[in-house]
Amino acid sequence: MTNEIPELYGSLVFNDKVMRTKLPKDMYKALKKTIENGTHLELDVANSVAVAMKEWAVENGATHYTHWFQPMTGFTAEKHDSFIQPAGDGEVIMEFSGKELVKGEPDASSFPSGGLRATFEARGYTAWDPTSPAFIKDGTLYIPTAFCSYGGQALDKKTPLLRSMEVLSEKAVKILHLLGNKDVTGVSTTIGPEQEYFLVDKELYNKRKDLVFCGRTLFGAPAPKGQEMEDHYFGSIKPRIAAFMHDLDRELWKYGIPAKTKHNEVAPAQHEMAPIFETANVAVDHNQLTMDTMKKVAEKHGLKCLLHEKPFEGINGSGKHNNWSVSTNDGVNLLNPGSTPAQNIQFLVFLMAVIKAVDDYADMMRISASSAGNDHRLGGNEAPPAIVSIFLGDELTAVLQSIENDTYFGKQEKVQLETGAHVLPHFVKDNTDRNRTSPFAFTGNKFEFRMLGSAASVSNPNVVLNTAVAEALEQFYHELEGTKPEDMEHAVHELIKRAIRKHKKVVFNGNGYTDEWVKEAEERGLYNLPTTPDCMPKFIEDKNVELFTKHGIFTKEEIFARYEILLENYVKTIGIEARTMADMLTKDFLPSVSNYAGKIAANAAGKKAFMPTLSMSAEEALVSKLTDAYEFITENVADLKKIIEETLAIEDMQAAADACRDKVLPKMDALAARANEIEALIPDEELPYPTYEKLLFAI
């Protein structure tokens, strides 16, 4: 197989190698210019690319094409059209024009628009993104596109990301030129999104309505063993899972997705896939394709891939760690400290810009990771807390402190790791440890944003990061503008000193799970936004609206539309979960409780017949407990149905979301706690659905 990999990799992608082969030289150069410099693509070039793309796709078995886009549903969307064109005499030819390549027209009224589109305003456009390569999947040519309304408003996640990448590049190039780096013509953000997920048996999955409708279990007694022994993490991969991972790698490699790492995660049945870094918009497209591919490959193996942030209570949830960095067009990572970080002006300016950006817009960082599912995950079991802070590690923290206090920072010597076993090879330690409780951690040459949930698009946090860092760089540029080259080092030193004094409150290297940190964070003036309804009012605050409108990322209308969509998604999600819980408890769980109580009652009656003097048997006590629980659940399910009906009738989305948080979820928690207690008393064969024990350990 290893000899096949170079040939397999990217075999279903219209990549640079294919373009060089299929396109005339002048057309290839024109397309590359568009991709690398963002120049306008002429129609003759589009026509040439369309012909070559169609020929290549047909050669590889494709009969259709689709404009593949990312509406604000959190999923991808596609409408398939065939290449055929009638040629007369009952025959057809295979055609594909430049016009069909660059523009499509899906219905824009049936996707979430937050009021930007009415039902009668149906026209929308998809526009080809030439910087993200087309690929073939299931006999169709997939063309990555942006999605906008007839009025030009962005209705997707790709358009704002591309805008933010352009803005960051512009601001970064300006300040790099000011610092003396005149050769740089462009800067790009690169990300490597680690993807966590659960795998469960498909037959067991299909027996649980909550997994089918909600992606997570709504109640369930814990298994006798969870993750207490820490034996699953990096443990030996079971044959059925290994076969899935093997096939997943092959499928991802065909699409040119650089899947690099795979391993068991901490929780039972939990796993992770991590890719190599790519340009941000390509990485976002690839992550969406990765999630879709995971689900399809799992089906072939009789499995179900769960991407919900918290599918099981009491064990780790799943995140998506967004590893973010910035690189110049000549390949220099601007977040690489080099051998002497204290003297590296370029690195310190960009490091400080990120710190300033996160401090100024920590509320937007938290919003970028908000969802009903992620609210269940944040704050424990290795997920970061809802308070956004930055981990820098001891050495970088000391560097910034020395600048702030005008003290000397000597070059730190590399320390050799002492293992105590002479037979082991010697190697140098990293200059800092890792901190799993930090939402935003510097890890050597990048920042790892650990707050994002596993099912989410990685577009949102990168839009926020790119824009906030661009704003910080612009402010730094204006502070340094006009400085003579010979005075630049001193000017940067003073800028960093001012910035670290103002923004150091967001730097925290300690344990983010402690109550002491919550108190300290409040004293520092940091945001603590534990739930999505807590977050959302911040989205439309003046400072955040100004940030995105100033840099052309969103119009004010687009911001308020997204605000409405996020709240509506939250309310709808909680509504589906509440109705599913009521349905499962009423139709599945309570009949089991009643049937089992009847059997135990019959046993108790039989015992009484033989021992009439027995005051109350253990069976009778159990029947009493089951009966009390039956009454409690019946009464509270009725209350839940009434509460959710009242909540979904609220027209103001913020008020509806608040009601979900304050009324619906507490009622669901109370029902789940009682159901879990009683489920633990009922034999598995009496339950119509699989328990945690079976779901987590059946494979």
N, C-alpha and C positions, 0 to 999 in steps of 0.2 A: 504493500500500500504506500509506503513512504516514497517510492519512486513516482507514484501517481500524483502526489500532492501538488507539485509545481504546475502540472498540467491541469489538475482539477481546480486549483484556486482561480477564481474569477472566470471560470469557463462559461458562466451564464450572464456575464456582465459585458456591456458595450463599453469597454475600458479603453485606455490610451493605446494599448497594443492593437486592438481591433480597429480603432479609428485610424491609426497609421496605415493599416493594411487596406481598409475599405475606402478611405476618403482621398480625393485628389490632394496633392501637396498644398496648394493654395487654400483649399477649403479647410484642411486640417490645421494649418497655421492660423487661419481666421478664428476657428472654433477654440483653439488653445488660447488665443489672445483674449477671447471672451471669458473663458474659464479662469485664467490667471489674473487678468486685469479688470474684469467686470465691465468690459466695453460692450456696446450694443451689438446684437447679432443681426446681420442683414438677412433678408428673406432668401436670397440666392444661396447663402450658406446653410440656412435652415432646410431648404429644399434638398441640397446635396446630402446633408446629414440624414434627413428623413429617408431618402432612397437607400443609403448605405445601411441605416439602422434596420429598415424593413427587410432588405436582402439577408442581412446577418440573422435577424430573428427568424425568418422563414427557413433558412438553412438549419436552424437549431430547433425546428418543430413548432414554431409559434404560428398561430392562425389569427390571433387577435392582438389588439393593443389596448392599454388603459392609461389614463392620466391618474396617477396614484397620488393622493393628497391626504392631508392631516387636518380634518375639521376639528372643531372644538368639542368633540364628543370624547376625546381621549383615545380614540381608535383611528385607524386609517380608513379611507373610502376609495372605491374604484368602480368605474362603469366601463364595460368591455365592448369594443367595436371590432368587427372583423376587418381584415385587409381587403376583402373582396369588393370588386366594382364590376357591375354588369358590362359586358363587352358586345352584346348583341348575339343573335342566333342561340340564345340560351346558354352562353358561355360567360365566364367571369375571368378577370385578371386580378392580380394582387397589387394594390397600389397604396401608397402612403405619402402624403405631401408635407411640405414644410409648414403649411398652414395648420394641418392636423397635428403636427408635432408640437408646435409652440402654443396652441390654444385649444382648449376644450370648453364645453358649455354644460356643466351639470346643474341640477336644480339647486338653487341657493336658499330656497325658503324652507326646505325640510331638514336642514341642519341647524344646530343651535346658533343663534345670531344675536341674542340679547337685545332684540328690538331693532337691530340694523336692517332687517328684512321682514316684510309682512308676507303673509301667505300668497297674496296675489302678485308679489314682486319676486318672481321665481328665477329670473335670469342671474347666473353667476358664471365666473370664468375660472378655468385652471390655466396656469402659465408655466411652461417648461422651465425647470431649473437645470441649466446645462452644467452646473458645478457638481451635481450629484448624478452619478452614472446610471443609465437605464439598465434593466436586467430582465431576464426571462424567468417566469414562474408559472408552472402548470399550463404551459402552452400559450401564455400571453406575454407580450412585451410590456413591461411596467416602466412608465416614464414618470419620474419624480416631479411633482409640480407644486406650485403655490396655488392658493384658492382665495378668490376675492369676489365681492359682490359687483353688481352692475355699476354701482357708484364708486367702485375702487376700494371699498373698506376691506381690510384683512379679515377673513373669516376662518383663518387657520393658524397653525403653530409655526409653519415654515417662514411665512412672510416677515413677521416681527424678528425672527432669529436672523434672517439674512440682513435685515435693516440694522440690527444691533452689531453684527459682525463688521459691516461697513463703517459704522460710526466709530467703533473701537479702533479699527485699523487707521482711520483718518487721524484720530486724536493721538494714537500711539506714535505714528510716523512723525507727526509734528514735534512731539517732545523729544523723540530720538534724534531728530535733526538738530534740535536746539542743544542737545547734550553732545553733539559732535559726530553722531553716527549718521553720516549723510548718504550712505549707500543703500539704506533700507527704503524700499518703495511700498511695502505692504506688511501688515501684521495679521496673523490669523489666530483664532482661538482653537485649541485642540482639546478634545475630551475623550476619556475612556470610561464609559459607564459600566460598572460591574453590575451584574444582574443576578439577584437571588430569586429562588423559586422553590415550590414544593412539588413533589410527584406523589400521586396516590393512585391506587388501582381504579381503573375506569368503572368496573362493575360496582364497586363500593360507592364511588362518587355518585353514580346515577341513582342510588338509593337514598340520597340526602337532598331534599329540596333546597335547603339553605346553601349548599355548595353549588347546586345547579343555577339558582336564581341570584344568589348574592356573592358567590365566590368565597364565602367564609362560613364557618359553622357558627350558628347563633346561640347554641347551648351544647353542653356535653361534659360529662364527668371526666376528670383527668384520668389518664392511664396510670397504672401502678408505677410505671417508669416513664420519665420524660427525658430531659436533657441533664439530669443531675450528675450523671457519671462523666459527662463531657467526653463520651467515647465516640460520638458520631462525627465530631468536627475533624476534618482531614482523615477520617477513618477509611478503612478499606471499602472500596465501592462495590456494591453488590452487583452480581452479573446482569440482572435485568436493567439496572440503572446504567451500568457501564455500556450496555448495548445501545441504550437511548443516547447517551453522551457521544458515543462513537458516531452514530448516524447524524446527530445534531451537528457535530463538527464538520462532517462531510457536506451537509446541506449548506451550512453557513459559509464554508470555504468556497463553494460553487458561486455564491452571491458576492464573493470578494469581501466578506466580513472577517476581519482578522481575529477570530476566536483563539485565544491563547491559553487560558487557564480554566480548569474545571476541578471541582472538589466537593466533598460533602461539607455542608455548613453545620452550625451548632445544633439546631433542632433536629429531631428524628424526621426523616423524609424530606429534609431541606438540603438544597444544593446551590452552587454558584457557578456562573460562567463569566469570565472577564476577557474583554478584547484588548488589543493594542490600540494606542491613541490614534485618532483620525481628526481631520478638520471637523469643526463643530456640526455643520449642517449635514455632512455625510454621516457622521457618527449618530446623529439623531435619527436619520432615515434608517440607518443600519440597526439601531436599537428597536425601532418599530418593527422592522422585518424580522429581527431576532425573536421578539416575543411571539409573533405570528408563527414563525417556524417551530419554536419550542412546542406550541400547542399542537401543531400538525404532526410533528415527529412523535410526540407523546401518544397520540391517538393510534399510530401504527404499532406501538408497543403495548397496547392495552392499558395505557396510563392516561391520567389527566394532569396537566400542568396548571398549578395554582399560582397566579401572580398577585393575588390579593395581599395587602400589607400585613394582615393579621388573620390568617385562615383558622388558627387554633389558639384558644386562650391558654395562658400559662406557660407557653414556650415562645421562643424567639419569633418575631415577625420577619418579613422580608423587606429589605431596602434596595435602593439602587444608588450606589456610591458614584457621584459625579466628579471624576478626576479632571480638573480644569487647569489649563496652562495657556501661555501666550508665546508664540514663536514668530520670528521675522521671516520674510520671504527667502532669506539666505540661510535659514535653518538654525538660528540662534534662539534657544529657549530663554526668554527674558526673566523667568523665575528660577533660573539656575544660579545659585550664589557664587559658583566658582570656588577657587581655593582660598580667597580672602574676601569674604562677604562684607566685612567692615569697610573695605576700600572700593567696593564695586558700586560706583555711583548709579549705573543703569539699573542694576538689580534692586538697589535700595529704593529708587524712585518708584519702580513698578510694585515692589512689595508694599510700600507705604500707600500707594494708590489703592491696592486691594484692601488693606486694613481700613482705610478711610471709607471706601465704598461700602464695605460690610457694616461698618459702624453707622454710617449715615442712612443706609437703606436695609438695616437688619429686619425691619418689618416686612419689606418686600421679599427678602430672602425666605422668610418664614411662610409668606403667602405662596411663594412659588412651589412649596412642598406641601401645601394644604390639600386635604381631601378627607372625606368621611372615613375612608379606610385607614389612612395614615394617622388620623387622630387616635386610633386604638393602639398604634405601634410606638409612637414617640414617648420617650421618658423612661425606658427600661428594657431589660433583656438585650443589651448591646445596641439598642437604638438610641440616638442622641436625644437630649432633652429639647423642649420647645423653645428654650432660650438660646438665641443665636450668639455664639462667641467664637473666637479664633484661638486655635492652639498653634503656637510657633515653636515650642521647644526651648530648651534652656539656652542654647548658643545664640539663636537669633534674638531671643528676648534680651540677652545680655548685650548684644550688639546695639540694639535700639536704646537700651538704658544708657550705654556709654555715650551715644550721640546726644541723648536728652540731657545728660549731666556733664557733658564735655570732659569725660574721663577717657583714659587710654584703654583700648581693647586690644590685647595682644592676640596674635594669631594662635588659634587653638591647635594643639598637636593632635594628630590622629592617634586614637587609643586602640591598642591591640586587645582583642577579646581574650580573656583568660578563662579557659574551660576547666582547667585542672586535670585534663587528660592529655598527656604529651603526644599520644599517637594521632590526635586530631590536628588538622591543618590550622595554621594561624590565619586570622583575617581581621581587618580593621572594622571597628564598630561604626555605625552611623552616628552623626553628631547629636541626635536626639532620639528619644523613645517615641512610640506611637501612643495616641490617646483615643480610645474607642468611644469615650463619652463626649468627645468634642463634635459639634455639628460641622465645623469648618476647620480642617487641620492642614497645616503645611507639612508635606511629606517628602521634602528633599528638593524637588524641582517643580512642584505642582501643589495645588490646593485640592483637598478631598472634601467635597460637600456631601455629608453622610445623611442628611435629613430626608432626602427624596424617597418616596415610596416606590415599591417594586413595580407597580402597574402604571406609573405615571410616565408621560412623555418627558424626556430630558430637555426639551426645548425651553420650558418656562424658566428654570433656574439659570440657564445660560443667557437668556434674554436679559434677565435682571442683572446678572454678573457683568455681562459685556457693557450694558448701558451705564451701570453705576461706576464701573472702573473708567469708562470713557469720560464721564463727568469729572471724576477725580483727576484724571490726567489733564483735562482741559483747564481745571483750576490751577493745577501745578504749573502748567505751561504759562499761564498769565502771571503767576508769581515769579517765574524765572525769566520771562521774556525781557529782552534788553540787557541781560547780564553779559558782561564781557567774558570771552572764553577763559581768560586767566583767572577770573573770579568765580567760575561756575562751580568748582568743587566746594568752595566755602558757601555759596548760595544754596546749593543742594543740602549741605550739612544743616544750615539754618532752617530750610524748609522741612526737612525730616524732623528736626527738633520740635518745631512748632506743631507739626502734624501728630507726632507720637504723644505729645502732651495732651492734645485735644482728643485723640482717639484711642489711647491705650486702655481705656475702660473696657473695650470689647475683647482684649487679649486675656485669655484665662487658660492656664496650663494644668489646672487641677482636675478633680473628680466632679464631673457635671451632674452626677446622680444625687448628690447630698442635699439635705435640707439647708445646710449652711450656704451652699452656692446659690440656692434660690433666694435666700435672704440677702446675700452679698450682691447678687445681680440686680436686685431691686434697689439697693443702696447706690449702685453704680449708675442707675438710670437705664438699664437694659430692658428691652421688651420681654414679657413672658406671656405668650399667646398660645395657650394649650390646645384650643380647638379652632376649627375652621370658622365658626361664627364669631369667635373672638378676633380672628385675623382680618376678616373681610372689610370692616370699616376703614382700616388703614389703607386699603388699596386706592380709595378715592379721596384720600387726604391731599391737600393742595401741593405739598412738597413732592409727592409721588406722581401726581398728574403732571406737574411741571417738568419733572425729570424726563418722562417718556414723550411728552409733547415737544419739549425743547429740542430733543435729538431726533424727532421724526420717527420714533419707534411705533407709537400709537397716536391717533387723534384722541381728543377727549371723548368722542362718541365711542371709539373702539375700547377705551378703558372701561367706561361704564357698562358697555355690552359684556365685556369679560367678567366684570364684577357680578352682573346679574346671572350670567351663565354658571359661574362657580357656585353661587348660592343655590341656584335652581338644581344643579347636579347634586349638591349636598342634600337638599330637601328630598329630592326624588329617591336618592339612594337610601336614606333613612326610612322613607315611606315603603319602599320595596322590602327592606329588611323587616320592618314592623309587621307588615302584612304576611310575609313568609313565616315569621315566628308564630304569629297567631294561627296560621293555617297548620303548621307542623304540630304545635302543641294540641290544637283541637282535634285534628284528624289522625295524628300518628301517636303522640305521646300519651295523651289522656286515656285513649282506649287501652293502651298497654298497661297503664297504672290501674285502671278499673278491672281489667281481666286478671292481672296478677293479684290484686287485692281480693278478688272473688275466690281465686284458688287458695290463697292463704286463709281466707275466712272459712272455707269449707274444711280445711285441715284443722283449724281451731275448733270448729263445731264438732268434728270427729273426736278431737282430744277431750272436749267437754263431756261427750257422751260416755267416755271411759272414766273420766275423773271429774265428776260433777262438783266436787268440793273445791276445785281449782279456781282461784279468784280471777286472775287474768294471765293468760299465757303469753309467751313471747310473740306468738303468731297474732294474737289480738292486738298487742301493742304495735306491731308492724302494720296491721290493717288500719289502725287508728291514725298512724303517721301518714300512710298512703292516702287515706280519706281526707285528712286535713289538707294535704298538699293538693289533692284533686280540687277541693273547694277553693283553695287560695288561687290556684292557676286559672280555674274557670272564671272566677270573679275578676282577676286582674287582666286576663285576656280580653274580657268585655270592656274593661277600662281602657286598655291599650287601643282597641279598635276605635273607641270613641275619641280618644286623644289624637290619634293619627288622622282621623276624619276631620276633626276641628283644625288641626295644624295644616293639612293640605288645602284647606279652604282659605287660609290667610293669603291675601294678595301680595302684601309687602314681603319680598323674599328674605330680607334681613330678619324681620320679625318671625317669619316661618322657620328660618334656620335656628334662631334663638329658642323657639318652642321645641324644636327637635332636640336640641342640646339639654334644655331644662326640664322637659316633660316626657318626651318619647323615650329617649335613651335611658333615663333612670328607671322608668317602668320596665323596659326591656331587660335592664340589668337585674332588677328584682326577680323577674320571671326566670331568667337564666340561672340565677343563684339557687332558686328553689327547685327548678327542674334538674340541675346538676346534682343536688343533694339526693333527690329521689331516684334519679337514673342509676346512681351508685348502688342502690338497694335492689334493683331489678335485674334478673339474669339476662344475659345478652340475647338468648333465644326468644325472650318475651318482647324484645324491641324490634320495630319494623325497619330500623335504620342502623347502619354500622356505627359502633362507638369509636372514640378516640383511639382506643387500643388497637382496633382493627385498621383504622385509616392510617395510623402512623407506623405500624409495624407489620403490615400484611405483606409487603414486598420483600 
